[in-house]
Amino acid sequence: MKHVNGVKQPVLTDIFRTKETFEKILDISAEGLMVMNRDGIIVYVNKSFEKIHGISKNDAEGRHVTEIMENTRMHIVTQTSAAEINEIQTIGGHEYIVSRVPLMVDNRCIGVVGKIRFQDTETIKGLTRKILKLEKKLRKPEAKNPDTRYTFKTMVAFSEASLETKNMAIRASASQATVLLLGESGVGKEVFAQSIHNMSSRCTGPFVMLNCSAIQESLFESELFGYEEGAFTDAKKGGKKGKFELADTGTIFLDEIGDMPFNVQAKMLRAIQEKEIDKVGGEKRYDIDVRIIAATNRNLEQLVAQGKFRKDLFYRLNVIPIYISPLRERRSDIPELIRFIWEQLKKEYGIYHKQLDHGAVNVLKGYHWPGNIRELRNILERLMILVPQEEITQEPVRTILLGQGAPAKSEPDGKQDLHSLVAITERKAISQALISANNNRSEAARVLGISRALLYKKMHLYKMMDN
């Protein structure tokens, strides 16, 4: 006893001499503890042991260890006197990390202490995966992904709707939750996806994009999940990594998610839930650590009701829905968007002497923009290339917006080359088809009498695919 102000106080060594108090301390442990004597008879178990084995203290103590514990080696340790540390043992269908330590007195084993880790091996595997992912990130240079040039700093947002959407996206960046970007075609969904990635903790990881409407249905699964060597005829030697594997430790952006084939959606759901994929033609499963950002201009709830989109996948994707307003609902953004895009086009084409006057900007601001920011960029690009004047007024703007063609870019003799004529005509036809089809690309391709694949090829050629 220790004396404090003349009063005897118990010290720790005195407390440990009390068996009841000592057992209370051991019961607090989350690890299952058991002690047996040299004959294999259990003399003590704590509460965690009772919980793991589903047996009471009274039923366990006094019985042989082999009657209570499946796959035990406790009685073997009494014979070998060799400790077994951090071994795997199956208990009740779950794998646990266990240790068996002999109690030695005068070089003679008088019993064994068994310790069972309360976490099963799935938790250990999860921690191991996180450590490996962290090591990958630490090995990567602290540089921005070259495929993600857009950030919230460069995002144009002046209207109330734009500011609210931008702030919501910024808040979403801080989490690892799946984001679903909603809005009409051309409103800037890829800009938001890249900005969210660049502000997230995954900013040094890859940003991988897949346009679900641009992939043939027969190739979709291998494109998304990859394939093993020999999976099919002409399969690449050594196989191929899919978009999910390429995006590991980073972000995958699934654009036009509403066009994902129904037969692929079940595998997609499993990848989200289990955080693992299996490649086409393979049996091995691959762990993935990917943040998903999806986007669509379609009504997914309507597709679910029509049986064209899985309800369970919709709920997995619709964790943080962010609606991006069409350009006609945020007209106060248009002047700044014009300035921002015009500066980009100057650098892209090396044309620095042209500018839009106040009247031209007002005409652009008053237009209804069914194609949103994509159409705005398309019109500005045409104005920069095709209008010969250094200061562009409202007249050529009205001419292009009304679909009456643009001032011709002529050769010195006044003739226009065939290539330019074809390009102007094709771009105009595609723009008008998209407007008439309310930006439904499949319908626009049907109106034009071409395949959807050819439409996408032309849109890429004429830089009409920017989100």
Secondary structure, 3 states (H helix, E strand, C coil): CEEECCEEECCHHHHHCCHHHHHHHHHHCCCEEEEEECCCEEEEECHHHHHHHCCCHHHHCCCEHHHHCCCCCHHHHHHHCCCEEEEEEEECCEEEEEEEEEEEECCEEEEEEEEEEEEEHHHHHHHHHHHHHHHHHHHCCCCCCCCCCCCCCCCCCCCHHHHHHHHHHHHHHCCCCCEEEECCCCCCHHHHHHHHHHHCCCCCCCEEEEECCCCCHHHHHHHHHEECCCCCCCCCCCCEECHHHHCCCCEEEEECHHHCCHHHHHHHHHHHHHCEEECECCCCEEECCCEEEEEECCCHHHHHHCCCCCHHHHHHHCCEEEECCCHHHCHHHHHHHHHHHHHHHHHHHCCCCCEECHHHHHHHHHCCCCCHHHHHHHHHHHHHHHCCCCEECHHHHHHHHCCCCCCCCCCCCCCCCHHHHHHHHHHHHHHHHHHHCCCCHHHHHHHHCCCHHHHHHHHHHCCCCCC
